[in-house]
Amino acid sequence: MGSRQEGASYKEKTLWEQGYFKWLCGLVECPDEYTTLLRCLDGEEFRFSMRLDGNRAVDGVMLRSEYGGGSRGAKRFGPCTVLEMLIGTLKRADEMYVLDAERSLLSEWFWETLAQLDLLRFSDPMGLSYGRSWDVRDVRARVDLAMDRRYGKDGADGFWCVPGSLVDERKMDLWNQFARWVAWRYSDECSIDT
């Protein structure tokens, strides 16, 4: 069933997947040493418990159509991945909130989000899994902590932390968490109502 959807052969889907992943990496200007980490994030299904966070999954899935030239061009099916959710959400925010059309903060926001999740320690200096000194299960544990909302009230160990927040970030949908984080972090560069 999987490779027969939309009439795509396994080879066509495989080539599409490779190109799509490379395109996603390009959107966030991924250095070679983090390709393996991004592959891990692309292999993890994005789970959510707040209804509005379903919109973040839609943002991620929409990337497939954007890459494929429309919904008929998309050859990936199934749930949104963590990588797609992060890039889709940040891309939408970048398009909506960055006032300078010549500048994009997508890549900057993406890497700061991974730093917030404590994922930047999972680099692969040689690229392509050579010499990798970390376990995929450790990446999954960090991501699960955020998806399951088992992080601090201010968002520490979640996707976006607002230090000193008086609001319990765990009770907010991800879009509003992100908006509050951007207002805290980039108040001079962005216009966001929080």
C-alpha positions in Angstrom: 0.0 0.0 0.0 2.7 2.5 1.0 4.7 2.8 -2.3 1.6 2.4 -4.5 -0.2 5.6 -3.3 -0.6 8.2 -6.0 0.9 5.7 -8.4 4.4 6.4 -7.4 7.0 3.6 -7.6 9.2 2.8 -4.7 12.2 4.2 -6.6 10.3 7.5 -7.4 9.3 7.8 -3.7 12.8 7.1 -2.6 14.2 9.8 -4.9 11.5 12.2 -3.9 12.2 11.5 -0.1 15.9 12.1 -0.6 15.3 15.4 -2.5 12.7 16.5 0.0 15.0 15.9 3.0 17.8 17.8 1.3 15.4 20.6 0.6 14.4 20.7 4.3 18.0 20.8 5.3 18.6 23.7 2.9 15.7 25.7 4.4 17.5 25.7 7.8 21.1 25.8 6.3 22.0 22.5 8.0 25.8 22.0 8.4 26.9 18.5 7.5 27.6 17.5 11.1 23.9 17.8 11.9 22.5 15.9 9.0 22.2 12.7 11.1 20.4 14.6 13.9 17.9 16.1 11.4 17.4 12.6 9.9 16.5 11.4 13.5 14.0 14.3 13.8 12.5 13.5 10.4 12.0 9.9 11.6 10.0 11.0 14.7 6.3 11.5 14.4 5.1 14.8 15.9 2.6 14.1 18.6 0.5 16.7 20.3 -2.1 16.8 23.1 -3.5 20.3 22.6 -6.0 20.7 19.8 -4.5 23.9 18.4 -1.1 22.2 18.0 -2.7 20.2 15.2 -2.2 23.4 13.2 1.6 22.9 13.7 1.3 19.5 12.2 -0.6 21.0 9.2 2.2 23.6 8.8 4.7 20.7 8.6 2.7 18.6 6.2 2.2 21.6 3.9 5.9 21.6 3.3 5.5 18.4 1.3 3.2 20.1 -1.2 5.4 23.2 -1.4 8.4 21.0 -2.3 6.4 18.7 -4.6 4.8 21.6 -6.5 1.3 21.1 -5.1 -0.6 18.3 -3.3 -0.4 16.0 -6.4 3.4 16.3 -6.4 3.8 15.2 -2.7 5.0 11.6 -2.4 5.2 11.4 1.3 2.1 10.3 3.2 1.5 9.8 6.9 1.8 11.9 10.0 3.9 15.0 10.3 7.4 14.5 11.6 9.1 16.6 14.3 11.4 18.1 11.7 8.5 19.0 9.5 6.6 20.6 12.4 9.6 22.7 13.5 10.4 23.9 10.0 6.8 24.4 9.0 6.0 26.4 12.1 9.1 28.5 12.0 8.6 29.1 8.2 5.1 30.3 8.8 6.2 32.6 11.6 9.1 33.9 9.5 6.7 34.8 6.7 4.2 36.4 9.0 6.3 38.2 11.5 9.7 39.3 10.1 9.3 42.9 9.0 12.3 43.0 6.7 11.4 41.0 3.5 15.1 40.7 2.7 15.9 38.9 5.8 14.8 35.5 7.1 15.1 34.3 10.6 13.9 30.7 9.9 17.4 29.2 10.1 18.3 31.2 13.2 15.1 30.3 15.0 15.5 26.7 14.0 19.0 26.3 15.5 18.0 28.2 18.6 15.1 25.9 19.1 17.4 22.9 18.8 19.7 24.5 21.3 16.7 25.0 23.7 15.9 21.3 23.3 19.6 20.5 24.1 20.0 18.7 20.8 23.0 20.5 19.5 25.3 18.2 21.4 24.2 15.4 19.0 26.5 16.4 16.2 28.2 14.0 13.9 31.6 15.7 13.2 32.5 13.4 10.3 29.0 13.5 8.8 26.8 10.7 7.6 27.0 8.7 10.9 30.7 8.2 10.8 32.1 8.3 14.3 28.8 9.2 15.9 29.2 9.1 19.6 25.6 9.4 20.6 22.5 7.2 20.7 19.3 8.0 18.8 17.3 7.1 21.9 18.8 10.1 23.7 17.5 12.4 20.9 14.1 10.7 21.2 14.1 11.2 25.0 14.7 15.0 24.6 12.0 15.3 21.9 9.5 13.2 23.9 10.1 15.5 26.9 9.0 18.5 24.8 6.1 16.7 23.0 4.8 15.3 26.3 5.0 18.8 27.9 7.2 17.4 30.7 9.2 20.7 30.9 9.4 23.6 33.2 6.7 26.2 33.8 8.7 28.7 31.8 9.2 26.3 28.9 12.8 25.2 30.0 13.5 21.9 28.2 10.5 22.5 25.9 10.6 23.9 22.4 10.7 27.5 23.5 11.6 28.9 26.9 10.6 32.4 28.2 12.8 32.8 31.3 10.9 34.3 34.3 7.5 33.7 32.6 4.6 34.2 35.0 2.4 32.2 32.6 2.6 28.4 32.7 3.9 27.7 29.2 2.9 24.1 29.4 -0.8 25.2 29.2 -0.3 27.2 26.0 -0.4 25.9 22.5 2.9 25.9 20.6 2.1 28.9 18.4 1.6 31.1 21.5 4.6 29.7 23.2 6.7 30.5 20.2 5.2 34.0 19.8 6.0 34.7 23.5 9.5 33.4 23.0 10.1 35.6 19.9 8.7 38.7 21.7 11.1 38.0 24.6 14.1 37.1 22.4 13.8 39.2 19.3 11.7 42.2 20.4 13.7 44.6 18.2 13.4 42.6 15.0 9.8 41.3 15.0 6.3 42.5 15.6 4.2 40.0 17.5 1.2 40.4 19.6 1.4 38.2 22.7 
